[in-house]
Amino acid sequence: MGQGERRAQASVGLVASDFGFASEDAALILRCHGTCLAPGSDVTAVVTMRVALPGIPGFLSGSVPLEVEVVGSARSPVDSLTEDS
């Protein structure tokens, strides 16, 4: 895992903990568009986690889902002035 991946994972963990979730609950996938981390290429981050629905009693688990999958994504260009370029 490279430095960028470690930083992204740390950011995901920080945001998850800010909202009361464990960092292990959030799955991060990074995708490169073009040559990975080359100036001008794009990086997409996708974060997925299961979130319990509040106020639904457990006995309804066969009728209604007790949790939902929440997915967020962001795409950003790689800076042309990166240290590695």
C-alpha positions as CSV (number, residue, x, y, z in Angstrom):
1,M,0.0,0.0,0.0
2,G,1.5,3.3,-1.1
3,Q,1.5,6.6,0.8
4,G,-1.5,7.9,-1.0
5,E,-3.6,4.8,-0.2
6,R,-2.6,5.0,3.4
7,R,-3.6,8.7,3.6
8,A,-6.9,7.9,1.9
9,Q,-7.6,5.0,4.3
10,A,-6.7,7.3,7.3
11,S,-9.1,9.9,6.0
12,V,-11.9,7.4,5.6
13,G,-11.3,6.1,9.2
14,L,-11.3,9.7,10.6
15,V,-14.6,10.5,8.9
16,A,-16.2,7.2,9.9
17,S,-15.2,7.8,13.6
18,D,-16.5,11.4,13.4
19,F,-19.9,9.8,12.7
20,G,-19.7,7.1,15.4
21,F,-18.6,4.2,13.2
22,A,-15.5,2.0,13.4
23,S,-13.0,2.6,10.6
24,E,-13.1,-1.1,9.8
25,D,-16.8,-0.7,8.9
26,A,-15.9,1.4,5.8
27,A,-14.5,-0.2,2.7
28,L,-12.3,2.0,0.4
29,I,-11.7,1.2,-3.3
30,L,-9.3,3.5,-5.3
31,R,-9.4,3.5,-9.1
32,C,-7.1,5.2,-11.5
33,H,-8.1,6.6,-14.8
34,G,-5.2,6.9,-17.1
35,T,-1.7,6.1,-15.9
36,C,-2.1,5.8,-12.1
37,L,-0.9,8.9,-10.2
38,A,0.6,10.5,-13.4
39,P,0.0,14.2,-13.5
40,G,-3.3,14.9,-15.3
41,S,-4.7,11.4,-14.6
42,D,-7.8,11.0,-12.4
43,V,-8.2,9.0,-9.2
44,T,-11.6,7.9,-8.0
45,A,-12.3,6.9,-4.4
46,V,-15.4,4.8,-3.5
47,V,-16.4,4.2,0.1
48,T,-19.0,1.7,1.1
49,M,-20.5,0.9,4.5
50,R,-23.5,-0.8,6.0
51,V,-25.5,1.5,8.3
52,A,-28.2,0.3,10.7
53,L,-31.6,2.0,10.4
54,P,-32.6,3.6,13.6
55,G,-35.9,2.9,15.3
56,I,-36.6,-0.4,13.6
57,P,-37.2,-3.2,16.1
58,G,-35.3,-6.4,15.6
59,F,-38.4,-8.6,15.3
60,L,-39.1,-7.0,12.0
61,S,-35.9,-8.3,10.5
62,G,-37.7,-10.7,8.2
63,S,-40.0,-8.0,6.8
64,V,-37.9,-4.9,6.6
65,P,-34.1,-4.4,6.2
66,L,-32.4,-3.4,9.5
67,E,-29.5,-1.8,7.6
68,V,-28.7,-0.2,4.3
69,E,-25.6,0.1,2.2
70,V,-24.4,3.6,1.8
71,V,-21.9,4.4,-1.0
72,G,-20.1,7.6,-1.7
73,S,-17.6,8.4,-4.4
74,A,-15.3,11.3,-5.5
75,R,-13.1,11.8,-8.5
76,S,-10.1,14.1,-8.6
77,P,-7.3,14.9,-11.0
78,V,-3.7,14.2,-9.9
79,D,-1.9,17.5,-9.4
80,S,0.7,18.2,-12.1
81,L,3.1,19.4,-9.3
82,T,3.2,16.2,-7.4
83,E,6.4,15.2,-5.6
84,D,6.6,11.9,-7.5
85,S,6.4,13.4,-11.0
